[in-house]
Amino acid sequence: MSTLKRIALVGSLLLALFSLVATSQILLLHGWLGDSSNWNECERVMTAAPYNIDPEQILTPSLPNNVSLVGWTVNIADYIDSLSKDAKLTVIAHSFSGTSILFLLVVARHVKQGNLAQWTVGLTKKDQDLSSIVNELLSLPDMGLFVRAVGKLERVFLYHPALGGGCFACSACGEVPVPLLCDDSLRDMCILGTAKSIIFSADEVASLKVPVVDIYGTHAWCLGPCLGASDTDGSVPISGQRLFLSGKNYHEMDGGAVCHADFIINLRHAAEDLVKIIFAKKEDRATAR
């Protein structure tokens, strides 16, 4: 079976679980050092046949791209909260936005259950390095923001997420930080390199109420900080893109042999393949079978 047919088949099976994207607005979230223009090729594919998505339904905000995990999550939540009360969103989040939207889902659950303080104490007991993330989170004035934002989410797709940080994030932000490179995003990516499974634990995955699909991928010799390392997309190793877990509302799938930023210029048909996964039609399912 060709790579494209395999992608179509897996995507179709997932969408059979999560239903077709029809009435939702589509929120495209860029990653570290990115902006809304990163999604131009995906928008072009979405708005053309056979998908014919109304451009007005596609949201591509440019958000601050060098802030901490908590800051990034708040910015996403603020944007979602600014939309109409009846907004229903399908989110496609690349790189560190993928990390942040998943963090948003996890935090919102604990806020809603009223056990955020207890959960964060548990995090720092397991890894003291998480103290900076926890302290920033607990200092926020409006924790209800997270719950309101999650209430507008129908489904979430993580695309090459930096769940476990990125290659050389810790080197860039070590004892001697690299000027013009180390920022708050990379500092937290470094922490996530060892704390990913603590924040995004099996219990958290099992408790997800919003369907989440993690679309990962690797390709040999991608340009980026991982250049020369095996099993990476050029920026994030496969171990950082995946949780290696599954649940009723969480699934992981191989999105094909592409690099971290190929979708931006549709290199190796990355944008087309991503859209095919998200918007698979009934006829595609029949063909894939």
RALIN-V97734 format. One record per residue. N is the residue number from 1. RES is the residue in three letters. SS is DSSP state (H for helix, E for strand, L for the rest). D_LAST is the distance of its C-alpha to the last C-alpha in whole Angstrom. Layout:
# RALIN-V97734
[[N/RES/SS/D_LAST] [N/RES/SS/D_LAST]]
This chain:
# RALIN-V97734
[[1/MET/L/11] [2/SER/L/13] [3/THR/H/14] [4/LEU/H/13] [5/LYS/H/9] [6/ARG/H/10] [7/ILE/H/12] [8/ALA/H/9] [9/LEU/H/7] [10/VAL/H/10] [11/GLY/H/12] [12/SER/H/10] [13/LEU/H/10] [14/LEU/H/14] [15/LEU/H/14] [16/ALA/H/13] [17/LEU/H/16] [18/PHE/H/18] [19/SER/L/18] [20/LEU/L/18] [21/VAL/L/21] [22/ALA/L/22] [23/THR/L/26] [24/SER/L/27] [25/GLN/E/29] [26/ILE/E/27] [27/LEU/E/30] [28/LEU/E/29] [29/LEU/E/32] [30/HIS/L/33] [31/GLY/L/34] [32/TRP/L/37] [33/LEU/L/39] [34/GLY/L/37] [35/ASP/L/37] [36/SER/H/35] [37/SER/H/35] [38/ASN/H/32] [39/TRP/H/30] [40/ASN/H/31] [41/GLU/H/28] [42/CYS/H/25] [43/GLU/H/27] [44/ARG/H/27] [45/VAL/H/24] [46/MET/H/23] [47/THR/H/26] [48/ALA/L/25] [49/ALA/L/22] [50/PRO/L/19] [51/TYR/L/20] [52/ASN/L/24] [53/ILE/L/25] [54/ASP/L/29] [55/PRO/H/31] [56/GLU/H/33] [57/GLN/H/30] [58/ILE/E/30] [59/LEU/E/33] [60/THR/L/33] [61/PRO/L/37] [62/SER/L/39] [63/LEU/L/40] [64/PRO/L/42] [65/ASN/L/40] [66/ASN/L/43] [67/VAL/L/44] [68/SER/L/43] [69/LEU/H/40] [70/VAL/H/42] [71/GLY/H/43] [72/TRP/H/40] [73/THR/H/39] [74/VAL/H/42] [75/ASN/H/41] [76/ILE/H/37] [77/ALA/H/39] [78/ASP/H/41] [79/TYR/H/39] [80/ILE/H/37] [81/ASP/H/40] [82/SER/H/41] [83/LEU/L/39] [84/SER/L/39] [85/LYS/L/39] [86/ASP/L/36] [87/ALA/L/34] [88/LYS/L/31] [89/LEU/E/29] [90/THR/E/26] [91/VAL/E/27] [92/ILE/E/26] [93/ALA/E/28] [94/HIS/E/29] [95/SER/L/31] [96/PHE/H/34] [97/SER/H/33] [98/GLY/H/30] [99/THR/H/33] [100/SER/H/35] [101/ILE/H/32] [102/LEU/H/31] [103/PHE/H/35] [104/LEU/H/36] [105/LEU/H/33] [106/VAL/H/35] [107/VAL/H/39] [108/ALA/H/38] [109/ARG/H/37] [110/HIS/H/40] [111/VAL/H/42] [112/LYS/H/41] [113/GLN/H/42] [114/GLY/L/45] [115/ASN/L/45] [116/LEU/H/45] [117/ALA/H/48] [118/GLN/H/47] [119/TRP/H/44] [120/THR/H/45] [121/VAL/H/48] [122/GLY/H/46] [123/LEU/H/44] [124/THR/H/47] [125/LYS/H/48] [126/LYS/H/45] [127/ASP/L/46] [128/GLN/H/49] [129/ASP/H/47] [130/LEU/H/45] [131/SER/H/49] [132/SER/H/49] [133/ILE/H/45] [134/VAL/H/47] [135/ASN/H/50] [136/GLU/H/48] [137/LEU/H/46] [138/LEU/H/49] [139/SER/L/51] [140/LEU/L/49] [141/PRO/L/51] [142/ASP/L/48] [143/MET/L/45] [144/GLY/H/44] [145/LEU/H/43] [146/PHE/H/40] [147/VAL/H/39] [148/ARG/H/39] [149/ALA/H/37] [150/VAL/H/34] [151/GLY/L/35] [152/LYS/L/33] [153/LEU/E/30] [154/GLU/E/27] [155/ARG/E/24] [156/VAL/E/25] [157/PHE/E/23] [158/LEU/E/25] [159/TYR/E/25] [160/HIS/L/26] [161/PRO/L/29] [162/ALA/L/32] [163/LEU/L/32] [164/GLY/L/34] [165/GLY/L/36] [166/GLY/L/36] [167/CYS/L/38] [168/PHE/L/41] [169/ALA/H/42] [170/CYS/H/44] [171/SER/H/46] [172/ALA/H/46] [173/CYS/L/48] [174/GLY/L/50] [175/GLU/L/53] [176/VAL/L/54] [177/PRO/L/51] [178/VAL/L/50] [179/PRO/L/52] [180/LEU/L/50] [181/LEU/L/47] [182/CYS/L/47] [183/ASP/L/46] [184/ASP/H/46] [185/SER/H/42] [186/LEU/H/42] [187/ARG/H/45] [188/ASP/H/42] [189/MET/H/39] [190/CYS/H/42] [191/ILE/H/42] [192/LEU/H/39] [193/GLY/H/38] [194/THR/H/40] [195/ALA/H/39] [196/LYS/H/36] [197/SER/H/35] [198/ILE/H/38] [199/ILE/H/37] [200/PHE/L/34] [201/SER/L/34] [202/ALA/H/32] [203/ASP/H/34] [204/GLU/H/33] [205/VAL/H/29] [206/ALA/H/29] [207/SER/L/31] [208/LEU/L/29] [209/LYS/L/29] [210/VAL/L/27] [211/PRO/E/24] [212/VAL/E/24] [213/VAL/E/21] [214/ASP/E/22] [215/ILE/E/21] [216/TYR/E/23] [217/GLY/L/23] [218/THR/L/25] [219/HIS/L/26] [220/ALA/L/29] [221/TRP/L/33] [222/CYS/L/32] [223/LEU/L/35] [224/GLY/L/36] [225/PRO/L/38] [226/CYS/L/36] [227/LEU/L/37] [228/GLY/L/37] [229/ALA/L/35] [230/SER/L/32] [231/ASP/L/29] [232/THR/E/30] [233/ASP/L/29] [234/GLY/L/32] [235/SER/L/34] [236/VAL/L/32] [237/PRO/E/31] [238/ILE/H/28] [239/SER/H/30] [240/GLY/H/31] [241/GLN/H/28] [242/ARG/L/27] [243/LEU/L/28] [244/PHE/L/26] [245/LEU/L/26] [246/SER/L/23] [247/GLY/E/24] [248/LYS/L/23] [249/ASN/L/23] [250/TYR/E/23] [251/HIS/E/20] [252/GLU/E/20] [253/MET/E/17] [254/ASP/E/18] [255/GLY/L/18] [256/GLY/L/18] [257/ALA/L/22] [258/VAL/L/24] [259/CYS/L/27] [260/HIS/L/29] [261/ALA/L/30] [262/ASP/H/28] [263/PHE/H/26] [264/ILE/H/30] [265/ILE/H/30] [266/ASN/L/26] [267/LEU/H/27] [268/ARG/H/24] [269/HIS/H/22] [270/ALA/H/22] [271/ALA/H/23] [272/GLU/H/20] [273/ASP/H/17] [274/LEU/H/19] [275/VAL/H/19] [276/LYS/H/15] [277/ILE/H/15] [278/ILE/H/17] [279/PHE/L/17] [280/ALA/L/13] [281/LYS/L/13] [282/LYS/H/11] [283/GLU/H/10] [284/ASP/H/9] [285/ARG/H/6] [286/ALA/H/5] [287/THR/H/5] [288/ALA/H/4] [289/ARG/L/0]]
